[in-house]
Amino acid sequence: MPLTFAATGEVNTIKAVRGRNETVRFLESMGFVEGAAITVVSKLAGNLIVNVKDARVALNKDLASKIMI
C-alpha cells in the first residue's frame, strides 16, 4: 500500500519505490530504500513529514504515493 495510507506514528518498512528512474533515484538518495524503517510524523492536506534513517523529510502527496510500505 502507498505511504499516503500509513497511520501517524506507526513504524512501517519500505517494500518498494516506484516511478520513473529519476524519481526512484531521487528518493533513494534521500534514504527511501527498500527495507528501511519509515514513520509518518504528521500529515497535512495529503503532504507528509516522515522520519527515515534518523532524518525528517517532507514529501508531497505525489512522491509519497510512489513509496510502497
N, C-alpha and C positions, 0 to 999 in steps of 0.2 A: 504494500500500500504506500502511497506517496507520503512524504514527510508532513504535508499540509494537514493530514488527518491525525497526527500524533497529539496526545494529550500533553498539556503543560506540566513540566516537572517529571515526566516519565522518561526513563532511560531506555533508548532503543539502539539497535545495531543497524548500520547501513548495509543493505543487501546488494544494492546496485546503484549506479549513477547513469542516467540515460540522457540522450540528447545528441546534438551534433558534436563532432570531435572537438571543436573549440570550446564548447560549453563543458564537456566532460573534463578536458584538460584544465580549464579554469577552476572548476570545483575541486578537482583532485589536488591542485596546487595550494588550495586553502585548507586541505586536510579532510575533505569529504571523500574518503576512500572506503572501499568495501571492507567490512569488518570493524570499522571504527565505531566507538560508542558516541551517541549524539543525544542531547537533551534539549527540549524546547523550553526556553526561559520565559518567553512571552509571545503573545500573538496580538496583532493589531491590524484590522482590516485585511486579513489574509497574509500580511507580511509577518515574518518570524524573526525572533532573535534566538539563536541556538548556541549551545555550548558544545564545541567539538575540539578534542585534543587540547583541553585547558585554555581555549580561546573562545571569546564570544564573537559571533559573526551575525550580521543582519542579512537576511535573504528576502527578496521579493517573492511574491506568490508564484511567478513563473519558474524561478530557479528552484524553489522548494518543491515544486511538483515533479521535478526531474530526479529527486533523490528518493529512492525506494528503501523502506525500512521493513 
